[in-house]
């Protein structure tokens, strides 16, 4: 089981980008911690607005084929539809899709 222990994520950016980032955060009334914590949570929770941006980013960086991007888009849409139809939580939806994947690995 993964603990709730806090861990650091560290990466480097150009000095000018850091300055511009800090200025924009200040203008938006956000701290670096608030910004990154919320972006990470939105990514983990597959927030539809962030996922649209991630899709755009994958196309821009050519990090994934268009077929895989379309497959991911369809899977996210299917997950949202099941959640909406049955008012299920994330764990329940994941269990359903795990079962379907086991029964139909070619999907």
WOLIN-V264534 format. One record per helix or strand. SS is the DSSP state (A for helix, B for strand). FROM is the first residue (numbers start at 1). TO is the last residue. If there is no record, write none. Layout:
ss:SS from:FROM to:TO
ss:SS from:FROM to:TO
This chain:
ss:A from:15 to:28
ss:A from:32 to:44
ss:A from:48 to:61
ss:A from:66 to:86
ss:A from:90 to:103
